[in-house]
Amino acid sequence: MSHFTKINTQIKDIAALQSACAELGLTVASNATARGYSTNTVRGDYVIKLKGPYDIAVNRQPDGTYGLTTDWWNGHVEKEVGAKFGRLLQLYAVHKATQEARKRGHFVTRKAQRDGTIKLVIGGV
C-alpha cells in the first residue's frame, strides 16, 4: 500500500519553485524518483530532494499546473517544508511575485513578519 498523497497546487513556474527550494536549502532534480516510506517510490517530472528520508515529486497535470506528491508519514516532510507544504508554497509565491515585479521594472523589498508571514513591498522605478 502506498503512503504517497497528491496535492493539487497552482505551481506554474518551475524556476520560481527551484528558487524557493534553494532558499530552503533543497535541490530539485529533473526526471527523478522520490523516496517514500520503506521502499515506496514515485517518479516525478521534478523531484525536490529533502534532507530527511522522503522527497516530493512534482508532476505536470493536464491543466498545465504542477501537483506535489509526497509521503507525509511521521512528519518528515512537514519538518522541512511546513504543514501541507505551507512554507514551500509561501516561498514559491514570494519568488514568483518578485520575479514578475522585477520583469516589469519594479523594485521589491521583502520583510519577514513576526507571525511568519512575508510582506513584499513593490515600488516603481
C-alpha positions as CSV (number, residue, x, y, z in Angstrom):
1,M,0.0,0.0,0.0
2,S,1.3,3.4,-1.0
3,H,1.8,6.2,1.6
4,F,2.0,8.9,-1.1
5,T,-0.5,11.7,-1.2
6,K,-1.0,14.1,-4.1
7,I,-1.8,17.7,-3.5
8,N,-3.1,19.9,-6.4
9,T,-1.5,23.3,-6.3
10,Q,-1.2,26.4,-8.6
11,I,2.5,25.9,-9.3
12,K,3.1,27.0,-12.8
13,D,6.7,28.2,-12.8
14,I,9.5,25.6,-12.1
15,A,12.2,28.3,-11.9
16,A,10.3,30.1,-9.1
17,L,9.9,26.7,-7.3
18,Q,13.6,26.0,-7.7
19,S,14.4,29.4,-6.2
20,A,12.1,28.7,-3.2
21,C,13.7,25.3,-2.7
22,A,17.2,26.8,-2.9
23,E,16.2,29.2,-0.1
24,L,15.2,26.2,2.0
25,G,18.5,24.5,1.2
26,L,16.9,21.9,-1.0
27,T,17.7,20.8,-4.6
28,V,15.4,19.9,-7.4
29,A,16.2,17.1,-9.8
30,S,14.7,16.6,-13.2
31,N,13.0,13.3,-14.2
32,A,13.9,11.6,-10.9
33,T,12.4,9.2,-8.3
34,A,11.0,10.5,-5.0
35,R,11.6,8.4,-1.8
36,G,8.7,7.4,0.5
37,Y,8.1,5.0,3.4
38,S,10.1,1.8,3.3
39,T,10.9,1.0,-0.4
40,N,8.0,3.0,-1.8
41,T,8.9,5.4,-4.6
42,V,7.2,7.6,-7.2
43,R,8.5,9.1,-10.4
44,G,8.4,12.9,-10.9
45,D,9.0,15.3,-13.7
46,Y,10.9,17.0,-11.0
47,V,11.8,15.8,-7.5
48,I,12.5,18.1,-4.5
49,K,15.3,16.2,-2.7
50,L,14.7,16.6,1.0
51,K,17.3,16.1,3.7
52,G,15.2,13.5,5.5
53,P,14.2,10.1,4.3
54,Y,11.4,11.3,1.9
55,D,11.1,13.5,-1.1
56,I,8.5,15.5,-3.0
57,A,7.5,14.5,-6.6
58,V,6.4,17.4,-8.8
59,N,4.4,16.3,-11.9
60,R,2.7,18.3,-14.6
61,Q,-1.1,18.0,-14.5
62,P,-3.5,18.0,-17.5
63,D,-4.3,21.7,-16.9
64,G,-0.6,22.7,-17.1
65,T,0.0,23.3,-13.4
66,Y,2.1,21.1,-11.2
67,G,0.9,18.8,-8.4
68,L,3.0,17.8,-5.4
69,T,3.1,14.2,-4.2
70,T,4.8,13.1,-1.0
71,D,4.7,10.7,1.8
72,W,3.5,12.6,5.0
73,W,4.2,9.7,7.4
74,N,5.8,10.6,10.7
75,G,6.2,14.3,9.9
76,H,9.5,14.1,8.0
77,V,8.3,16.2,5.1
78,E,6.4,18.7,7.3
79,K,9.6,19.4,9.2
80,E,11.3,20.7,6.1
81,V,8.6,22.4,4.1
82,G,5.8,23.1,6.5
83,A,2.3,21.6,7.1
84,K,0.6,20.9,3.7
85,F,3.7,22.3,2.0
86,G,2.9,25.7,3.7
87,R,6.5,27.1,3.9
88,L,7.4,25.9,0.4
89,L,4.3,27.3,-1.2
90,Q,4.8,30.6,0.7
91,L,8.3,31.0,-0.6
92,Y,7.2,29.9,-4.1
93,A,4.7,32.8,-4.1
94,V,7.3,35.2,-2.8
95,H,9.8,34.2,-5.6
96,K,7.1,34.3,-8.3
97,A,5.8,37.7,-7.3
98,T,9.3,39.1,-7.0
99,Q,10.2,37.7,-10.4
100,E,7.1,39.2,-12.1
101,A,7.5,42.6,-10.4
102,R,11.2,42.9,-11.5
103,K,10.2,41.9,-15.1
104,R,8.0,45.0,-15.1
105,G,10.8,47.2,-13.8
106,H,9.7,47.4,-10.2
107,F,11.9,47.0,-7.1
108,V,10.9,44.6,-4.4
109,T,11.6,44.8,-0.7
110,R,10.9,41.8,1.4
111,K,10.1,41.9,5.1
112,A,9.6,38.9,7.4
113,Q,6.8,39.5,9.9
114,R,6.8,38.2,13.5
115,D,3.9,35.9,12.7
116,G,5.9,34.1,10.0
117,T,4.3,35.8,7.0
118,I,6.4,37.7,4.5
119,K,5.4,41.2,3.4
120,L,6.5,42.3,-0.1
121,V,6.7,46.0,-0.9
122,I,6.7,46.6,-4.6
123,G,7.6,50.0,-5.9
124,G,8.1,51.8,-9.2
125,V,11.3,52.8,-10.8
